[in-house]
Amino acid sequence: MSNIHQIHLQSKRQQSVLEAQRLEQACEWIARIDRELQTEEQQALQQWLAASALNQQTLFEVAKLWDKMDALSRLSDLFPAVEPKISQQRRPLSGLAVAASAAAVLLLGAFFYRGDLSQLNTDPSSAVVAMEATYQTRVGENNTIELPDHSKLVLNTNSFVVVRYSAGARVIELQRGEINIDVAHDTSRPLSVIAGGKIIQAVGTAFNVDLRQDHVELIVTDGKVLVGSNAGVDMPTPQALAKRLPQTALAISKGERVDLDPRGKAREQVQKIDAVELAASLSWRSGNLIFRGENLQDALAEISRYTDIQFELADDAKLKTIHVAGMFKTGDVNGLLEVFRSNFNISHERLSRDKILLKYAG
């Protein structure tokens, strides 16, 4: 059912992969339930629900997000142990106008490249590893790098970083794009990510940094990080970065996110995020994009990060009412257009090789 293959990873990253798989499978089941299950599919769903209580929990969460609890009620005999809870759990989602009939799951091959990694002549077991290197990905690429201290760095599409290691500091300067990093524990050398005028520092944790035009989104998936400011300095000195940020600095913990303002004007409010939102935000690591009711224009802006194709919307008010829920493969433009045609009633016109106009078919 899922085309995300199991790989051997460290335990906390393995857990994230399993959560992403479970969410993908739940999305698939909701889409199938919406168009009525065949007998053999009902049996398969029953087996999947019985395999793990988390499968059932995730299915309920996705059903609520897509406003599909009625669909689960029709199949309540597949999970009689929780039948009384179905009607209780159905409640409207304020602020999330999900067009449930438009929910779709597209399961085609992932479209991304993996670049060759630079080989570093360093001894990972040494307490002092000095190096400087740059890594980048093109549009549509996704690349994983193991750093000399065994930290794992994943670059999303169209990203560029400068990595500098010294005896006293580990520094990753994110100049463009998005990264996810699993930091090897080393209390003697803090790891600092420099992004958009901010210093994000940890000694052993996991977090995601997305550098946007007007803000830096930070999501912590394990441990705790501290956030400081460059105070107008493009690149702090290695000596400064070898020092730990004060405990009075902004602290972000596991399961929290914050939008950081490079200008220092907006209030930086830390927010809790649930497991479903976390899996959706980091689904790019598996070559997927998960939408949970975003409007069409915002969904296209995210999709456009993974392709050179530019999308334009026709001047039609109906297009502004369409909201997207489902899973898509990054970079699969042809599959995307087919889903738009069959599920959203949106046709397209190719204006040029790299420009597509989307219209409401009526």
C-alpha positions as CSV (number, residue, x, y, z in Angstrom):
1,M,0.0,0.0,0.0
2,S,2.8,2.4,0.9
3,N,5.7,3.0,-1.4
4,I,8.0,4.4,1.3
5,H,10.5,1.7,2.0
6,Q,11.9,0.7,5.4
7,I,15.5,1.7,6.0
8,H,17.8,1.3,9.0
9,L,18.0,4.6,10.9
10,Q,18.6,5.9,14.4
11,S,15.6,5.2,16.6
12,K,14.2,8.7,16.8
13,R,14.4,9.2,13.0
14,Q,13.0,5.7,12.5
15,Q,10.0,6.8,14.6
16,S,9.4,9.8,12.4
17,V,9.5,7.6,9.3
18,L,6.9,5.2,10.8
19,E,4.7,8.1,11.7
20,A,4.9,9.4,8.1
21,Q,4.1,5.9,6.8
22,R,1.1,5.6,9.1
23,L,-0.2,9.0,8.1
24,E,0.2,8.2,4.4
25,Q,-1.7,4.9,4.9
26,A,-4.5,6.7,6.8
27,C,-4.9,9.2,4.0
28,E,-5.1,6.3,1.5
29,W,-7.9,4.6,3.5
30,I,-9.9,7.8,3.9
31,A,-9.8,8.4,0.1
32,R,-10.9,4.8,-0.5
33,I,-13.7,4.9,2.0
34,D,-14.9,8.1,0.3
35,R,-15.6,6.2,-2.9
36,E,-16.9,3.0,-1.1
37,L,-14.8,0.0,-0.1
38,Q,-15.0,-3.3,-1.8
39,T,-15.4,-6.5,0.4
40,E,-11.7,-7.4,0.2
41,E,-10.7,-3.8,1.0
42,Q,-12.9,-3.8,4.1
43,Q,-11.1,-6.9,5.3
44,A,-7.7,-5.3,4.6
45,L,-8.8,-2.1,6.5
46,Q,-9.9,-4.3,9.5
47,Q,-6.5,-6.0,9.5
48,W,-4.7,-2.6,9.4
49,L,-6.8,-1.3,12.3
50,A,-6.1,-4.4,14.3
51,A,-2.4,-4.2,13.7
52,S,-1.9,-1.1,15.9
53,A,-4.0,1.2,18.1
54,L,-2.0,4.1,16.6
55,N,-3.4,3.2,13.1
56,Q,-6.9,3.6,14.4
57,Q,-6.0,6.9,16.2
58,T,-4.4,8.3,13.1
59,L,-7.4,7.3,10.9
60,F,-9.7,9.2,13.3
61,E,-7.4,12.3,13.2
62,V,-7.3,12.3,9.3
63,A,-11.1,11.7,9.2
64,K,-11.7,14.7,11.4
65,L,-9.3,16.9,9.4
66,W,-11.1,16.0,6.2
67,D,-14.6,16.0,7.8
68,K,-15.1,12.3,7.1
69,M,-16.3,11.0,10.4
70,D,-19.7,10.1,8.7
71,A,-17.8,7.8,6.4
72,L,-16.2,6.0,9.4
73,S,-19.6,5.8,11.0
74,R,-20.9,3.8,8.0
75,L,-18.1,1.3,8.6
76,S,-18.4,1.2,12.4
77,D,-18.7,-2.6,12.4
78,L,-15.0,-2.8,11.4
79,F,-14.0,-1.4,14.8
80,P,-16.8,-2.2,17.2
81,A,-14.6,-1.6,20.2
82,V,-14.7,2.2,19.5
83,E,-18.1,2.5,17.9
84,P,-19.6,4.7,20.7
85,K,-16.7,7.2,20.2
86,I,-17.3,7.9,16.6
87,S,-20.3,10.3,17.0
88,Q,-18.6,11.9,20.0
89,Q,-15.4,12.7,18.2
90,R,-17.0,14.4,15.3
91,R,-16.7,18.1,15.7
92,P,-16.2,21.0,13.3
93,L,-12.7,22.3,12.6
94,S,-12.8,26.1,13.1
95,G,-10.9,28.0,10.6
96,L,-10.2,25.0,8.3
97,A,-12.7,24.9,5.4
98,V,-11.8,21.5,3.9
99,A,-13.5,20.6,0.7
100,A,-13.7,16.9,1.5
101,S,-14.9,15.8,-1.9
102,A,-11.7,17.2,-3.3
103,A,-9.5,15.1,-1.0
104,A,-7.2,12.9,-3.1
105,V,-4.1,10.7,-2.6
106,L,-1.7,10.5,-5.4
107,L,0.7,7.5,-5.2
108,L,3.3,7.7,-8.0
109,G,7.0,7.5,-8.0
110,A,8.9,10.1,-6.2
111,F,10.6,12.8,-8.3
112,F,13.8,13.9,-6.8
113,Y,17.6,13.6,-7.3
114,R,20.3,12.7,-4.9
115,G,23.6,14.3,-5.5
116,D,27.0,12.7,-4.7
117,L,28.4,13.5,-1.3
118,S,31.8,15.0,-0.9
119,Q,34.2,12.6,0.8
120,L,36.0,14.2,3.8
121,N,39.4,12.9,4.9
122,T,38.7,13.2,8.6
123,D,38.7,10.9,11.5
124,P,35.1,10.8,12.9
125,S,36.4,9.3,16.2
126,S,38.7,12.3,16.8
127,A,37.6,14.9,19.4
128,V,38.7,17.7,17.1
129,V,37.4,17.6,13.5
130,A,38.1,20.7,11.4
131,M,36.4,21.2,8.1
132,E,34.7,23.7,5.8
133,A,32.4,22.6,3.0
134,T,29.4,23.8,1.0
135,Y,26.3,21.7,0.0
136,Q,23.5,22.6,-2.3
137,T,20.5,21.1,-4.0
138,R,18.8,22.2,-7.2
139,V,15.0,22.6,-7.6
140,G,13.4,19.2,-7.0
141,E,16.5,17.7,-5.3
142,N,16.7,16.2,-1.8
143,N,20.1,15.3,-0.3
144,T,21.2,13.7,2.9
145,I,24.7,14.3,4.3
146,E,26.5,12.6,7.2
147,L,28.8,15.2,8.8
148,P,32.1,14.3,10.4
149,D,30.6,14.1,13.9
150,H,27.9,11.8,12.7
151,S,25.2,14.5,12.7
152,K,22.8,13.9,9.8
153,L,21.9,16.9,7.6
154,V,19.0,16.7,5.1
155,L,18.7,19.5,2.4
156,N,15.3,20.1,0.9
157,T,14.7,21.5,-2.6
158,N,16.8,24.5,-3.8
159,S,18.9,24.8,-0.6
160,F,22.4,26.0,0.0
161,V,24.5,25.7,3.2
162,V,28.0,26.4,4.4
163,V,29.3,24.0,7.0
164,R,32.2,25.0,9.2
165,Y,33.6,22.8,12.0
166,S,36.4,23.8,14.4
167,A,37.8,22.6,17.7
168,G,35.2,24.6,19.6
169,A,32.2,25.0,17.4
170,R,30.0,23.4,14.7
171,V,28.3,25.9,12.4
172,I,25.8,25.5,9.6
173,E,25.0,28.7,7.7
174,L,21.7,28.3,5.8
175,Q,21.8,30.7,3.0
176,R,18.8,29.4,1.0
177,G,16.1,26.8,1.4
178,E,15.3,24.3,4.1
179,I,17.2,21.8,6.2
180,N,16.5,19.1,8.7
181,I,19.3,18.1,11.1
182,D,19.8,15.3,13.6
183,V,22.5,16.7,15.9
184,A,25.2,14.3,17.3
185,H,25.5,15.0,21.1
186,D,28.6,17.0,21.9
187,T,28.5,19.2,25.0
188,S,32.0,20.6,24.3
189,R,31.0,21.9,20.8
190,P,27.6,23.4,20.4
191,L,26.1,23.2,16.9
192,S,24.7,26.5,15.6
193,V,22.5,27.1,12.6
194,I,22.7,30.6,11.2
195,A,19.6,31.6,9.3
196,G,18.0,34.9,8.5
197,G,19.8,36.8,11.2
198,K,19.1,34.2,13.8
199,I,21.3,31.7,15.7
200,I,19.7,28.4,16.5
201,Q,21.9,26.4,18.9
202,A,21.8,22.9,20.3
203,V,24.2,20.3,21.6
204,G,22.3,17.1,20.7
205,T,18.8,17.3,19.3
206,A,16.8,17.3,16.1
207,F,15.1,20.2,14.4
208,N,13.9,21.7,11.0
209,V,14.8,25.2,9.7
210,D,12.9,26.7,6.7
211,L,14.3,30.0,5.5
212,R,11.5,32.0,3.9
213,Q,11.5,35.5,2.4
214,D,10.0,37.2,5.5
215,H,10.6,34.7,8.3
216,V,12.4,31.6,9.5
217,E,10.2,28.7,10.5
218,L,11.8,26.5,13.2
219,I,10.3,23.1,14.3
220,V,11.9,21.0,17.0
221,T,11.4,17.2,16.7
222,D,13.6,16.1,19.6
223,G,15.2,17.8,22.6
224,K,15.5,21.6,23.0
225,V,17.2,24.4,21.1
226,L,18.0,28.0,22.0
227,V,17.5,30.9,19.7
228,G,19.6,34.1,19.7
229,S,20.2,37.0,17.3
230,N,23.1,37.9,15.1
231,A,22.6,41.6,16.1
232,G,23.4,42.8,12.6
233,V,26.5,40.6,12.1
234,D,26.3,38.5,8.9
235,M,28.5,35.8,10.3
236,P,29.5,35.6,14.0
237,T,33.1,34.7,14.8
238,P,34.0,31.0,15.6
239,Q,34.9,32.2,19.1
240,A,31.5,33.7,19.6
241,L,29.7,30.5,18.3
242,A,31.8,28.3,20.6
243,K,30.0,29.9,23.5
244,R,26.6,28.6,24.6
245,L,23.7,30.9,24.2
246,P,22.4,32.1,27.6
247,Q,19.6,30.1,29.2
248,T,17.5,33.3,29.0
249,A,17.5,32.9,25.2
250,L,14.2,31.9,23.5
251,A,13.8,28.1,24.1
252,I,12.0,25.8,21.7
253,S,11.3,22.2,22.8
254,K,10.2,18.9,21.2
255,G,6.8,19.2,19.5
256,E,7.0,23.0,19.2
257,R,7.3,25.5,16.3
258,V,8.0,29.2,16.0
259,D,8.2,31.8,13.2
260,L,11.3,33.8,13.8
261,D,11.4,37.4,12.5
262,P,14.8,38.4,11.1
263,R,13.9,42.1,11.7
264,G,13.2,41.5,15.3
265,K,9.9,43.4,15.1
266,A,7.2,40.7,15.2
267,R,6.4,38.8,18.4
268,E,7.9,35.3,18.2
269,Q,5.3,33.1,19.7
270,V,6.1,29.4,20.4
271,Q,3.2,27.0,19.4
272,K,2.6,23.4,20.1
273,I,2.1,21.1,17.1
274,D,0.5,17.7,17.1
275,A,1.9,14.5,15.5
276,V,-0.3,14.8,12.4
277,E,0.8,18.4,11.7
278,L,4.4,17.5,12.4
279,A,4.3,14.6,9.9
280,A,2.7,16.8,7.3
281,S,5.4,19.6,7.8
282,L,8.3,17.1,7.4
283,S,6.7,14.9,4.7
284,W,9.2,16.4,2.2
285,R,11.9,14.2,3.6
286,S,10.1,11.2,2.0
287,G,9.4,13.0,-1.2
288,N,5.8,13.8,-0.3
289,L,3.7,16.9,0.2
290,I,0.7,16.6,2.6
291,F,-2.0,19.3,2.5
292,R,-4.7,19.6,5.2
293,G,-7.1,22.1,3.7
294,E,-4.9,24.9,2.4
295,N,-6.4,27.1,-0.3
296,L,-5.4,26.4,-3.9
297,Q,-3.1,29.4,-4.2
298,D,-1.1,28.5,-1.0
299,A,-0.9,24.8,-2.1
300,L,0.4,25.8,-5.5
301,A,3.1,28.0,-3.9
302,E,4.4,25.0,-1.9
303,I,4.2,22.7,-4.9
304,S,6.1,25.2,-7.0
305,R,9.1,24.9,-4.7
306,Y,9.8,21.4,-6.2
307,T,9.5,22.2,-9.9
308,D,10.6,24.7,-12.5
309,I,7.0,24.9,-13.8
310,Q,5.1,28.1,-13.0
311,F,1.4,27.9,-12.2
312,E,-1.1,30.7,-12.9
313,L,-4.7,30.8,-11.8
314,A,-7.4,32.1,-14.2
315,D,-9.4,35.1,-13.0
316,D,-12.3,33.0,-11.6
317,A,-13.7,33.4,-8.1
318,K,-14.5,29.7,-7.9
319,L,-10.8,28.8,-7.9
320,K,-10.4,30.8,-4.7
321,T,-13.0,28.6,-2.9
322,I,-11.1,25.4,-3.6
323,H,-9.2,23.9,-0.7
324,V,-6.7,21.0,-1.0
325,A,-6.4,18.0,1.3
326,G,-4.4,14.9,0.4
327,M,-0.9,13.7,-0.4
328,F,1.1,14.5,-3.5
329,K,4.5,13.5,-4.8
330,T,7.0,16.3,-5.1
331,G,7.8,17.3,-8.7
332,D,5.1,15.0,-10.3
333,V,3.4,17.8,-12.3
334,N,1.6,15.4,-14.7
335,G,0.1,13.5,-11.8
336,L,-0.9,16.7,-10.1
337,L,-2.7,18.0,-13.2
338,E,-4.6,14.7,-13.4
339,V,-5.7,15.0,-9.8
340,F,-6.8,18.5,-10.4
341,R,-8.9,17.4,-13.4
342,S,-10.5,14.4,-11.8
343,N,-11.0,15.6,-8.2
344,F,-11.1,19.4,-8.4
345,N,-12.7,19.9,-11.8
346,I,-9.7,22.1,-12.8
347,S,-8.5,22.1,-16.4
348,H,-5.2,23.4,-17.6
349,E,-3.6,25.1,-20.5
350,R,0.1,25.0,-21.2
351,L,1.2,28.6,-22.0
352,S,4.8,27.6,-22.6
353,R,7.2,24.8,-21.7
354,D,7.5,26.1,-18.1
355,K,4.1,27.9,-17.5
356,I,0.7,26.4,-17.0
357,L,-2.6,28.2,-16.6
358,L,-5.2,26.5,-14.4
359,K,-9.0,27.1,-15.0
360,Y,-12.2,26.0,-13.3
361,A,-13.8,23.6,-15.8
362,G,-17.4,24.3,-14.5
